C-alpha cells in the first residue's frame, strides 16, 4: 500500500527508520496508549524487517507516514485486513513533534478512502483507550461513531484499561467526513 496526499506519503517502513521509530514509539507520551512499544533499537529493527510485505488477512501491517517531498518518518499506521466478513481495523501513531498539525487526520482519511475504494471493505473500525481524547476526537471528526466501551478489557503494561471501539461503514463514506 502506497498512498499520497497533499502533504503526506504513506508507504513502506525502511531499515533506516528504526532510530526515529524507536524514538517516538518509545516516548512515554506516545506509548501510554499503544499496545506495542519497542524495548530497544534492535527490537525496532527486527520489527521493521517483518513489515516488508502485506501479510495474510487477519494480521497487522504497518506503514510509514512521511512528509511529502521529505524522507523523514513522522509517524506510522497499522492496518489489519479482515478474515472472511469481519471489519478491517486500523491504528495510528504520530511523533509528538508532528502532532497537532492535522497529519493524523490526513493520513486516516487517505487510509479510509483506500480501504473502502480499493480494498472494497464493508466496515472499518478502530480501538482507542478512552483516555486518549485526541484520538477519539479525530475519529469522530472523520465520521466514525462510537459503538462500544469495554471496561477494563485489555491489560497494557500490567494495568487493566478500557477500550472504546469506533466504526464506519462503506455506505457512510465519504459523506460522513467533511
Biotite code that builds the C-alpha atoms (Angstrom):
import biotite.structure as struc

atoms = struc.array([
    struc.Atom([0.000, 0.000, 0.000], chain_id="A", res_id=1, res_name="UNK", atom_name="CA", element="C"),
    struc.Atom([1.322, 3.408, -1.046], chain_id="A", res_id=2, res_name="UNK", atom_name="CA", element="C"),
    struc.Atom([-0.835, 6.482, -0.561], chain_id="A", res_id=3, res_name="UNK", atom_name="CA", element="C"),
    struc.Atom([-0.082, 10.111, -1.307], chain_id="A", res_id=4, res_name="UNK", atom_name="CA", element="C"),
    struc.Atom([-1.956, 13.129, -0.007], chain_id="A", res_id=5, res_name="UNK", atom_name="CA", element="C"),
    struc.Atom([-1.265, 16.825, -0.423], chain_id="A", res_id=6, res_name="UNK", atom_name="CA", element="C"),
    struc.Atom([1.212, 16.792, 2.474], chain_id="A", res_id=7, res_name="UNK", atom_name="CA", element="C"),
    struc.Atom([1.993, 13.128, 3.154], chain_id="A", res_id=8, res_name="UNK", atom_name="CA", element="C"),
    struc.Atom([3.398, 9.951, 1.666], chain_id="A", res_id=9, res_name="UNK", atom_name="CA", element="C"),
    struc.Atom([2.301, 6.690, 3.286], chain_id="A", res_id=10, res_name="UNK", atom_name="CA", element="C"),
    struc.Atom([4.426, 3.713, 2.313], chain_id="A", res_id=11, res_name="UNK", atom_name="CA", element="C"),
    struc.Atom([6.879, 1.078, 3.410], chain_id="A", res_id=12, res_name="UNK", atom_name="CA", element="C"),
    struc.Atom([8.882, 1.307, 6.594], chain_id="A", res_id=13, res_name="UNK", atom_name="CA", element="C"),
    struc.Atom([12.618, 1.197, 5.855], chain_id="A", res_id=14, res_name="UNK", atom_name="CA", element="C"),
    struc.Atom([15.556, -0.075, 7.867], chain_id="A", res_id=15, res_name="UNK", atom_name="CA", element="C"),
    struc.Atom([16.820, 3.499, 8.217], chain_id="A", res_id=16, res_name="UNK", atom_name="CA", element="C"),
    struc.Atom([13.541, 4.421, 10.002], chain_id="A", res_id=17, res_name="UNK", atom_name="CA", element="C"),
    struc.Atom([14.453, 2.368, 13.059], chain_id="A", res_id=18, res_name="UNK", atom_name="CA", element="C"),
    struc.Atom([16.015, 5.174, 15.126], chain_id="A", res_id=19, res_name="UNK", atom_name="CA", element="C"),
    struc.Atom([13.143, 7.613, 14.502], chain_id="A", res_id=20, res_name="UNK", atom_name="CA", element="C"),
    struc.Atom([10.501, 4.936, 15.105], chain_id="A", res_id=21, res_name="UNK", atom_name="CA", element="C"),
    struc.Atom([12.219, 3.848, 18.315], chain_id="A", res_id=22, res_name="UNK", atom_name="CA", element="C"),
    struc.Atom([12.440, 7.470, 19.483], chain_id="A", res_id=23, res_name="UNK", atom_name="CA", element="C"),
    struc.Atom([8.744, 8.311, 19.187], chain_id="A", res_id=24, res_name="UNK", atom_name="CA", element="C"),
    struc.Atom([7.238, 4.862, 19.835], chain_id="A", res_id=25, res_name="UNK", atom_name="CA", element="C"),
    struc.Atom([9.386, 4.608, 22.962], chain_id="A", res_id=26, res_name="UNK", atom_name="CA", element="C"),
    struc.Atom([8.342, 8.084, 24.134], chain_id="A", res_id=27, res_name="UNK", atom_name="CA", element="C"),
    struc.Atom([6.046, 7.685, 27.175], chain_id="A", res_id=28, res_name="UNK", atom_name="CA", element="C"),
    struc.Atom([3.664, 10.322, 25.751], chain_id="A", res_id=29, res_name="UNK", atom_name="CA", element="C"),
    struc.Atom([3.108, 8.174, 22.642], chain_id="A", res_id=30, res_name="UNK", atom_name="CA", element="C"),
    struc.Atom([3.489, 4.740, 24.246], chain_id="A", res_id=31, res_name="UNK", atom_name="CA", element="C"),
    struc.Atom([0.931, 5.255, 27.014], chain_id="A", res_id=32, res_name="UNK", atom_name="CA", element="C"),
    struc.Atom([-1.936, 4.422, 24.638], chain_id="A", res_id=33, res_name="UNK", atom_name="CA", element="C"),
    struc.Atom([-0.140, 1.824, 22.499], chain_id="A", res_id=34, res_name="UNK", atom_name="CA", element="C"),
    struc.Atom([-0.276, -1.941, 22.696], chain_id="A", res_id=35, res_name="UNK", atom_name="CA", element="C"),
    struc.Atom([3.285, -2.194, 21.317], chain_id="A", res_id=36, res_name="UNK", atom_name="CA", element="C"),
    struc.Atom([6.277, -0.112, 22.238], chain_id="A", res_id=37, res_name="UNK", atom_name="CA", element="C"),
    struc.Atom([9.862, -1.062, 21.411], chain_id="A", res_id=38, res_name="UNK", atom_name="CA", element="C"),
    struc.Atom([12.187, -2.125, 24.196], chain_id="A", res_id=39, res_name="UNK", atom_name="CA", element="C"),
    struc.Atom([15.338, -1.499, 22.143], chain_id="A", res_id=40, res_name="UNK", atom_name="CA", element="C"),
    struc.Atom([16.616, -0.238, 18.817], chain_id="A", res_id=41, res_name="UNK", atom_name="CA", element="C"),
    struc.Atom([17.417, -3.850, 17.871], chain_id="A", res_id=42, res_name="UNK", atom_name="CA", element="C"),
    struc.Atom([13.811, -4.891, 18.539], chain_id="A", res_id=43, res_name="UNK", atom_name="CA", element="C"),
    struc.Atom([12.616, -1.974, 16.402], chain_id="A", res_id=44, res_name="UNK", atom_name="CA", element="C"),
    struc.Atom([14.915, -3.007, 13.528], chain_id="A", res_id=45, res_name="UNK", atom_name="CA", element="C"),
    struc.Atom([13.645, -6.591, 13.733], chain_id="A", res_id=46, res_name="UNK", atom_name="CA", element="C"),
    struc.Atom([10.033, -5.412, 13.807], chain_id="A", res_id=47, res_name="UNK", atom_name="CA", element="C"),
    struc.Atom([10.544, -3.217, 10.716], chain_id="A", res_id=48, res_name="UNK", atom_name="CA", element="C"),
    struc.Atom([12.004, -6.221, 8.883], chain_id="A", res_id=49, res_name="UNK", atom_name="CA", element="C"),
    struc.Atom([8.741, -8.086, 9.437], chain_id="A", res_id=50, res_name="UNK", atom_name="CA", element="C"),
    struc.Atom([6.708, -5.316, 7.774], chain_id="A", res_id=51, res_name="UNK", atom_name="CA", element="C"),
    struc.Atom([8.169, -5.626, 4.268], chain_id="A", res_id=52, res_name="UNK", atom_name="CA", element="C"),
    struc.Atom([5.198, -7.379, 2.678], chain_id="A", res_id=53, res_name="UNK", atom_name="CA", element="C"),
    struc.Atom([1.474, -7.321, 3.299], chain_id="A", res_id=54, res_name="UNK", atom_name="CA", element="C"),
    struc.Atom([0.615, -10.340, 5.434], chain_id="A", res_id=55, res_name="UNK", atom_name="CA", element="C"),
    struc.Atom([-2.342, -12.648, 5.085], chain_id="A", res_id=56, res_name="UNK", atom_name="CA", element="C"),
    struc.Atom([-5.702, -11.274, 6.214], chain_id="A", res_id=57, res_name="UNK", atom_name="CA", element="C"),
    struc.Atom([-6.074, -11.217, 9.971], chain_id="A", res_id=58, res_name="UNK", atom_name="CA", element="C"),
    struc.Atom([-2.552, -9.913, 10.645], chain_id="A", res_id=59, res_name="UNK", atom_name="CA", element="C"),
    struc.Atom([-1.397, -6.345, 11.262], chain_id="A", res_id=60, res_name="UNK", atom_name="CA", element="C"),
    struc.Atom([0.585, -4.491, 8.604], chain_id="A", res_id=61, res_name="UNK", atom_name="CA", element="C"),
    struc.Atom([2.440, -1.278, 9.481], chain_id="A", res_id=62, res_name="UNK", atom_name="CA", element="C"),
    struc.Atom([3.167, 1.609, 7.093], chain_id="A", res_id=63, res_name="UNK", atom_name="CA", element="C"),
    struc.Atom([5.363, 4.695, 7.420], chain_id="A", res_id=64, res_name="UNK", atom_name="CA", element="C"),
    struc.Atom([3.962, 8.223, 7.355], chain_id="A", res_id=65, res_name="UNK", atom_name="CA", element="C"),
    struc.Atom([6.335, 10.793, 5.843], chain_id="A", res_id=66, res_name="UNK", atom_name="CA", element="C"),
    struc.Atom([6.013, 14.411, 4.846], chain_id="A", res_id=67, res_name="UNK", atom_name="CA", element="C"),
    struc.Atom([5.648, 14.658, 1.059], chain_id="A", res_id=68, res_name="UNK", atom_name="CA", element="C"),
    struc.Atom([8.987, 15.518, -0.522], chain_id="A", res_id=69, res_name="UNK", atom_name="CA", element="C"),
    struc.Atom([10.788, 14.703, 2.712], chain_id="A", res_id=70, res_name="UNK", atom_name="CA", element="C"),
    struc.Atom([12.241, 11.372, 3.729], chain_id="A", res_id=71, res_name="UNK", atom_name="CA", element="C"),
    struc.Atom([11.775, 11.834, 7.482], chain_id="A", res_id=72, res_name="UNK", atom_name="CA", element="C"),
    struc.Atom([9.453, 9.483, 9.329], chain_id="A", res_id=73, res_name="UNK", atom_name="CA", element="C"),
    struc.Atom([6.782, 11.410, 11.275], chain_id="A", res_id=74, res_name="UNK", atom_name="CA", element="C"),
    struc.Atom([4.518, 8.512, 12.217], chain_id="A", res_id=75, res_name="UNK", atom_name="CA", element="C"),
    struc.Atom([3.165, 5.101, 11.334], chain_id="A", res_id=76, res_name="UNK", atom_name="CA", element="C"),
    struc.Atom([-0.188, 3.460, 10.833], chain_id="A", res_id=77, res_name="UNK", atom_name="CA", element="C"),
    struc.Atom([-1.254, -0.146, 11.161], chain_id="A", res_id=78, res_name="UNK", atom_name="CA", element="C"),
    struc.Atom([-3.911, -1.939, 9.156], chain_id="A", res_id=79, res_name="UNK", atom_name="CA", element="C"),
    struc.Atom([-5.448, -5.347, 9.691], chain_id="A", res_id=80, res_name="UNK", atom_name="CA", element="C"),
    struc.Atom([-7.461, -6.603, 6.748], chain_id="A", res_id=81, res_name="UNK", atom_name="CA", element="C"),
    struc.Atom([-10.246, -8.936, 7.793], chain_id="A", res_id=82, res_name="UNK", atom_name="CA", element="C"),
    struc.Atom([-10.631, -12.661, 7.569], chain_id="A", res_id=83, res_name="UNK", atom_name="CA", element="C"),
    struc.Atom([-13.995, -13.524, 5.999], chain_id="A", res_id=84, res_name="UNK", atom_name="CA", element="C"),
    struc.Atom([-16.670, -10.956, 6.874], chain_id="A", res_id=85, res_name="UNK", atom_name="CA", element="C"),
    struc.Atom([-15.030, -9.116, 9.773], chain_id="A", res_id=86, res_name="UNK", atom_name="CA", element="C"),
    struc.Atom([-14.223, -5.409, 9.824], chain_id="A", res_id=87, res_name="UNK", atom_name="CA", element="C"),
    struc.Atom([-10.875, -4.013, 8.742], chain_id="A", res_id=88, res_name="UNK", atom_name="CA", element="C"),
    struc.Atom([-9.030, -2.325, 11.625], chain_id="A", res_id=89, res_name="UNK", atom_name="CA", element="C"),
    struc.Atom([-6.509, 0.484, 11.815], chain_id="A", res_id=90, res_name="UNK", atom_name="CA", element="C"),
    struc.Atom([-4.416, 2.448, 14.271], chain_id="A", res_id=91, res_name="UNK", atom_name="CA", element="C"),
    struc.Atom([-2.047, 5.405, 14.008], chain_id="A", res_id=92, res_name="UNK", atom_name="CA", element="C"),
    struc.Atom([0.893, 6.933, 15.875], chain_id="A", res_id=93, res_name="UNK", atom_name="CA", element="C"),
    struc.Atom([2.361, 10.364, 15.184], chain_id="A", res_id=94, res_name="UNK", atom_name="CA", element="C"),
    struc.Atom([5.636, 11.610, 16.666], chain_id="A", res_id=95, res_name="UNK", atom_name="CA", element="C"),
    struc.Atom([4.991, 14.306, 19.314], chain_id="A", res_id=96, res_name="UNK", atom_name="CA", element="C"),
    struc.Atom([6.832, 16.975, 17.289], chain_id="A", res_id=97, res_name="UNK", atom_name="CA", element="C"),
    struc.Atom([4.332, 16.480, 14.450], chain_id="A", res_id=98, res_name="UNK", atom_name="CA", element="C"),
    struc.Atom([1.125, 16.215, 16.475], chain_id="A", res_id=99, res_name="UNK", atom_name="CA", element="C"),
    struc.Atom([-1.439, 18.988, 16.225], chain_id="A", res_id=100, res_name="UNK", atom_name="CA", element="C"),
    struc.Atom([-0.828, 19.752, 12.531], chain_id="A", res_id=101, res_name="UNK", atom_name="CA", element="C"),
    struc.Atom([-3.646, 17.601, 11.101], chain_id="A", res_id=102, res_name="UNK", atom_name="CA", element="C"),
    struc.Atom([-1.317, 14.889, 9.789], chain_id="A", res_id=103, res_name="UNK", atom_name="CA", element="C"),
    struc.Atom([-3.195, 12.088, 11.570], chain_id="A", res_id=104, res_name="UNK", atom_name="CA", element="C"),
    struc.Atom([-6.498, 13.252, 10.092], chain_id="A", res_id=105, res_name="UNK", atom_name="CA", element="C"),
    struc.Atom([-4.998, 13.484, 6.610], chain_id="A", res_id=106, res_name="UNK", atom_name="CA", element="C"),
    struc.Atom([-3.410, 10.026, 6.874], chain_id="A", res_id=107, res_name="UNK", atom_name="CA", element="C"),
    struc.Atom([-6.525, 8.331, 8.266], chain_id="A", res_id=108, res_name="UNK", atom_name="CA", element="C"),
    struc.Atom([-8.720, 9.994, 5.641], chain_id="A", res_id=109, res_name="UNK", atom_name="CA", element="C"),
    struc.Atom([-6.442, 8.607, 2.893], chain_id="A", res_id=110, res_name="UNK", atom_name="CA", element="C"),
    struc.Atom([-6.443, 5.177, 4.529], chain_id="A", res_id=111, res_name="UNK", atom_name="CA", element="C"),
    struc.Atom([-10.238, 5.084, 4.794], chain_id="A", res_id=112, res_name="UNK", atom_name="CA", element="C"),
    struc.Atom([-10.521, 6.047, 1.129], chain_id="A", res_id=113, res_name="UNK", atom_name="CA", element="C"),
    struc.Atom([-8.150, 3.208, 0.191], chain_id="A", res_id=114, res_name="UNK", atom_name="CA", element="C"),
    struc.Atom([-9.915, 0.656, 2.396], chain_id="A", res_id=115, res_name="UNK", atom_name="CA", element="C"),
    struc.Atom([-13.354, 1.480, 1.013], chain_id="A", res_id=116, res_name="UNK", atom_name="CA", element="C"),
    struc.Atom([-12.472, 2.233, -2.634], chain_id="A", res_id=117, res_name="UNK", atom_name="CA", element="C"),
    struc.Atom([-9.555, -0.065, -3.429], chain_id="A", res_id=118, res_name="UNK", atom_name="CA", element="C"),
    struc.Atom([-9.938, -2.875, -0.892], chain_id="A", res_id=119, res_name="UNK", atom_name="CA", element="C"),
    struc.Atom([-13.761, -2.884, -1.049], chain_id="A", res_id=120, res_name="UNK", atom_name="CA", element="C"),
    struc.Atom([-14.150, -3.114, 2.706], chain_id="A", res_id=121, res_name="UNK", atom_name="CA", element="C"),
    struc.Atom([-17.685, -3.019, 4.056], chain_id="A", res_id=122, res_name="UNK", atom_name="CA", element="C"),
    struc.Atom([-16.776, -1.858, 7.564], chain_id="A", res_id=123, res_name="UNK", atom_name="CA", element="C"),
    struc.Atom([-13.700, -0.303, 9.205], chain_id="A", res_id=124, res_name="UNK", atom_name="CA", element="C"),
    struc.Atom([-13.083, 0.093, 12.924], chain_id="A", res_id=125, res_name="UNK", atom_name="CA", element="C"),
    struc.Atom([-10.525, 1.473, 15.350], chain_id="A", res_id=126, res_name="UNK", atom_name="CA", element="C"),
    struc.Atom([-9.974, 0.703, 19.016], chain_id="A", res_id=127, res_name="UNK", atom_name="CA", element="C"),
    struc.Atom([-8.935, 3.525, 21.363], chain_id="A", res_id=128, res_name="UNK", atom_name="CA", element="C"),
    struc.Atom([-8.020, 3.935, 25.014], chain_id="A", res_id=129, res_name="UNK", atom_name="CA", element="C"),
    struc.Atom([-10.705, 6.390, 26.214], chain_id="A", res_id=130, res_name="UNK", atom_name="CA", element="C"),
    struc.Atom([-8.066, 8.468, 28.000], chain_id="A", res_id=131, res_name="UNK", atom_name="CA", element="C"),
    struc.Atom([-6.774, 9.346, 24.516], chain_id="A", res_id=132, res_name="UNK", atom_name="CA", element="C"),
    struc.Atom([-9.242, 12.153, 23.928], chain_id="A", res_id=133, res_name="UNK", atom_name="CA", element="C"),
    struc.Atom([-7.351, 13.486, 20.884], chain_id="A", res_id=134, res_name="UNK", atom_name="CA", element="C"),
    struc.Atom([-7.700, 10.175, 19.030], chain_id="A", res_id=135, res_name="UNK", atom_name="CA", element="C"),
    struc.Atom([-11.372, 9.903, 19.912], chain_id="A", res_id=136, res_name="UNK", atom_name="CA", element="C"),
    struc.Atom([-11.956, 13.443, 18.592], chain_id="A", res_id=137, res_name="UNK", atom_name="CA", element="C"),
    struc.Atom([-10.045, 12.580, 15.402], chain_id="A", res_id=138, res_name="UNK", atom_name="CA", element="C"),
    struc.Atom([-12.187, 9.511, 14.728], chain_id="A", res_id=139, res_name="UNK", atom_name="CA", element="C"),
    struc.Atom([-15.410, 11.411, 15.374], chain_id="A", res_id=140, res_name="UNK", atom_name="CA", element="C"),
    struc.Atom([-14.272, 14.212, 13.035], chain_id="A", res_id=141, res_name="UNK", atom_name="CA", element="C"),
    struc.Atom([-13.917, 11.655, 10.240], chain_id="A", res_id=142, res_name="UNK", atom_name="CA", element="C"),
    struc.Atom([-17.419, 10.295, 10.767], chain_id="A", res_id=143, res_name="UNK", atom_name="CA", element="C"),
    struc.Atom([-16.619, 7.187, 12.779], chain_id="A", res_id=144, res_name="UNK", atom_name="CA", element="C"),
    struc.Atom([-19.141, 6.573, 15.531], chain_id="A", res_id=145, res_name="UNK", atom_name="CA", element="C"),
    struc.Atom([-18.536, 5.080, 18.946], chain_id="A", res_id=146, res_name="UNK", atom_name="CA", element="C"),
    struc.Atom([-20.105, 1.627, 19.048], chain_id="A", res_id=147, res_name="UNK", atom_name="CA", element="C"),
    struc.Atom([-18.792, 0.142, 22.277], chain_id="A", res_id=148, res_name="UNK", atom_name="CA", element="C"),
    struc.Atom([-16.983, 0.899, 25.501], chain_id="A", res_id=149, res_name="UNK", atom_name="CA", element="C"),
    struc.Atom([-15.455, -2.186, 27.101], chain_id="A", res_id=150, res_name="UNK", atom_name="CA", element="C"),
    struc.Atom([-14.415, -1.647, 30.705], chain_id="A", res_id=151, res_name="UNK", atom_name="CA", element="C"),
    struc.Atom([-11.053, -2.990, 31.860], chain_id="A", res_id=152, res_name="UNK", atom_name="CA", element="C"),
    struc.Atom([-10.913, -5.255, 28.813], chain_id="A", res_id=153, res_name="UNK", atom_name="CA", element="C"),
    struc.Atom([-7.199, -5.036, 27.960], chain_id="A", res_id=154, res_name="UNK", atom_name="CA", element="C"),
    struc.Atom([-4.095, -5.360, 30.045], chain_id="A", res_id=155, res_name="UNK", atom_name="CA", element="C"),
    struc.Atom([-1.402, -2.898, 28.967], chain_id="A", res_id=156, res_name="UNK", atom_name="CA", element="C"),
    struc.Atom([1.879, -2.856, 30.878], chain_id="A", res_id=157, res_name="UNK", atom_name="CA", element="C"),
    struc.Atom([0.243, -4.534, 33.857], chain_id="A", res_id=158, res_name="UNK", atom_name="CA", element="C"),
    struc.Atom([-2.745, -2.162, 34.010], chain_id="A", res_id=159, res_name="UNK", atom_name="CA", element="C"),
    struc.Atom([-6.302, -3.085, 33.067], chain_id="A", res_id=160, res_name="UNK", atom_name="CA", element="C"),
    struc.Atom([-7.578, -0.392, 30.699], chain_id="A", res_id=161, res_name="UNK", atom_name="CA", element="C"),
    struc.Atom([-10.845, 0.360, 28.944], chain_id="A", res_id=162, res_name="UNK", atom_name="CA", element="C"),
    struc.Atom([-11.243, 0.000, 25.186], chain_id="A", res_id=163, res_name="UNK", atom_name="CA", element="C"),
    struc.Atom([-13.565, 2.125, 23.042], chain_id="A", res_id=164, res_name="UNK", atom_name="CA", element="C"),
    struc.Atom([-14.458, 0.894, 19.548], chain_id="A", res_id=165, res_name="UNK", atom_name="CA", element="C"),
    struc.Atom([-15.327, 3.270, 16.701], chain_id="A", res_id=166, res_name="UNK", atom_name="CA", element="C"),
    struc.Atom([-16.594, 2.145, 13.279], chain_id="A", res_id=167, res_name="UNK", atom_name="CA", element="C"),
    struc.Atom([-17.628, 3.408, 9.859], chain_id="A", res_id=168, res_name="UNK", atom_name="CA", element="C"),
    struc.Atom([-19.486, 1.651, 7.042], chain_id="A", res_id=169, res_name="UNK", atom_name="CA", element="C"),
    struc.Atom([-18.629, 1.970, 3.364], chain_id="A", res_id=170, res_name="UNK", atom_name="CA", element="C"),
    struc.Atom([-22.131, 3.316, 2.742], chain_id="A", res_id=171, res_name="UNK", atom_name="CA", element="C"),
    struc.Atom([-21.340, 6.206, 5.107], chain_id="A", res_id=172, res_name="UNK", atom_name="CA", element="C"),
    struc.Atom([-18.077, 7.162, 3.376], chain_id="A", res_id=173, res_name="UNK", atom_name="CA", element="C"),
    struc.Atom([-17.158, 9.820, 2.242], chain_id="A", res_id=174, res_name="UNK", atom_name="CA", element="C"),
    struc.Atom([-20.269, 11.760, 3.210], chain_id="A", res_id=175, res_name="UNK", atom_name="CA", element="C"),
    struc.Atom([-19.546, 11.129, 6.900], chain_id="A", res_id=176, res_name="UNK", atom_name="CA", element="C"),
    struc.Atom([-16.297, 13.128, 6.804], chain_id="A", res_id=177, res_name="UNK", atom_name="CA", element="C"),
    struc.Atom([-16.288, 16.816, 5.899], chain_id="A", res_id=178, res_name="UNK", atom_name="CA", element="C"),
])
